[in-house]
Amino acid sequence: MTQSQPDPAPPAPDYEDYFINMGPQHPSTHGVLRLIVKLAGETVLGITPHLGFVHRGIEKMAEAQTAVQFTHLTDRLDYLSAHINNWAWVMAVEQALGVEVPERAEYIRILMAELTRIASHQLWWGVFGMDMGAFTPFLYGFRDREKINDIFEKTCGARLTMNYMRVGGVVQDVEKDFVSDTRAFVAYFRPILDEYDTLLSGNIIIQERTKGVGILSAAQAKSYGCTGPALRASGVNYDVRKNHPYGLYPRMDFQTAVATEGDSWARYQVRLEEMRQSLRIIEQALDQMPPAGPVRAKVPSVIRIPPGRYLSRAEAARGEIAFFLVGDGKPTPYRVKIRSPGFSNLAAIPEIVKGWRVADMVTVLSTFDVVMPDIDR
Amino acid sequence: MGNWIYHPDKFVAALTEWLQQILGHPLAVELAKMAIGAAALAGFVSVLAMALIYVERKVAGHMQQRLGPMRVGPHGILQTVADSLKLLAKEEITPADADQFIYNLAPLVCFVASFVSLSFIPFAPRIQAVNFNVGLLFLLGVSAVGVLGVLAAGWSSNNKWSLLGAMRAGAQILSYELSATLALLSVVLFAGSVDFAQIVESQRAGWWIWRAPVVGLVAFVIYTISSTAECNRTPFDIVEGESELTAGFHTEYSAMKFAMFFLSEFVNIFIVCAVSATVFLGGWMPFHVGGFAGLNRCFDLLPPWAWFFGKVSALVFVVMWFRWTFPRLRVDQLMHFEWKYLMPLALTNLAAGAVLVTAGLYLFR
């Protein structure tokens, strides 16, 4: 078939006939995103995202809570990257306090973060399939994510909102069989990634519908502040784990998944490659992790955040999450600003879907993998 | 009785005789036969739709590494009964700004179109509600009326998503109808008739899918693809396009009106597969290999209607298999595919078929 092209001659932008309200209740806005879509037939002339349906004022809430209390709220930002959000937050506080995190805790954090990344991408993969109209990948994705969730449940009792990281380490040591469970998962999931390829990636319809669709150029991606797979698919080799290493990532040998095309297919490929790289990191971390040791540094029972400004950043499944923390010597922060990856990524979408069709809008939205609580906060 | 199972035509003859005895007047007999046929068909449709929905859910379940419905009845066989009762009990909602008359009429149009189409299908010798000498053409015409129901539903709902879905339906179903018809026509050339009963009869020596060299197979593939599109099934389900248009043309429908669409969708699947089985795979004709009398007698152990339902079930399974493995095409790709590839191929195939028929080049003459 012919290479996908945006509509070469869409009607004039002042064409004001058909506005359609996509969301907040719509199967493929993944939450409560509302898009006002301007259409000419099937061609998208422009979209305007309306946000705020799940705005909970998490940043403001942080000002009334201690550092430990606030951790569980970070679960509720991007709920699919709970461990990573937790980590980014406690990292900011640790920076403020100057706490040294025990080595075993650092490895546990890496393991949790990478498992989270895989789980998030698995869910994305399934949902992407569903957005493309293939229902089966959805259940395959969930089947495999279940295995990670079981590991999480054994470790911290939760499957979605983990609240596992603490200032100075993690809440408690992992279970005895954590290492064997995780190794079993890695062994299980490697071949499954090839199954993903046979089920979805190799399908001509998927390729026709994603190749060349919704191209985000490197310049656009940078100017909108896109991060994560959306940025890397546009050929910008930026990964917080490499560019601003934190934790014990410098000890890990892995590649950043990068593609150059910037289209939906590139974003798809980058995410699949990231899962492979995460498996590599998990294996290395399991090999290097000290078999026993403290998992939590001594920190004062009342954490007073020293006056000053602190910034922590981490690579979440959807991009860079950053916590900007201002302390004034009290137990509660003076101000917390969260830089969530989804917000900046979403900002780029209206520009790149112009001229494409309704179905492509869904494709692009899906390959950017927006999570609304992360955007609305 | 055993005779009737293997020779349903004898059952029909016996029934006619019996009716003649008690009714006397030939017109009364005809009317009684029509009534019996319609009642049987109505019963068949409702059971068929429920069975197909159950099968679809089971097929989906097992393809997705789960079990499908398991709770209501053994292995969930009563699940669709429960669902139908639920749909009956639900509130009928008509949007305030909808065009009431058309809105209520649309589901009926769809349903009636599928129901009428079903009456031309020969299930077994003489088990055919309407034996019509242009059955195939009439079926194509009647089933095309269904798209009118879809268009009307989308238009009258006064919902922008529904309208988009309806417009897609109009474009898609009409386009794919062309190649479906062309594919069927190439076999009609070989069979020399558009009467279903005679098309089946013409395949006594072999099924047209391989008896018409290459042309039959190509036509079969084209028909399978375009009939899937006509039924709005994945990968051509852009009309409903759940992830794009929420539910497409039937977004606003609820309760039994929605059930009508649902029902007709599943009946349509059966119809296209039945047509495909009748035209390409010999209908109720058992599989025979020339010269192997013993083997052929083994195949004859299955009664003709079992052959028919067996073939149709296999085709229905393939269509369901499509749905649970393929993603959806985009609307323009769908049109490109039809007009740039499928239609020219179907036309070429028809021309090739014409040449072969004229030259008398087909197998097992």
Interface residues (C-beta under 8 A of the other chain):
Chain A: M1 T2 S4 Y18 I20 N21 H26 P27 S28 E42 G129 M130 D131 M132 G133 A134 F135 T136 L139 Y140 R143 L199 L200 N203 I205 I206 E208 R209 R357 V358 A359 D360 V362
Chain B: A60 M63 Q64 Q65 R66 K160 W161 L164 R168 T234 P235 D237 I238 G241 E242 S243 E244 L245 T246 R323 W324 T325 F326 P327 R328 L329 R330 V331 D332 Q333 H336 F337
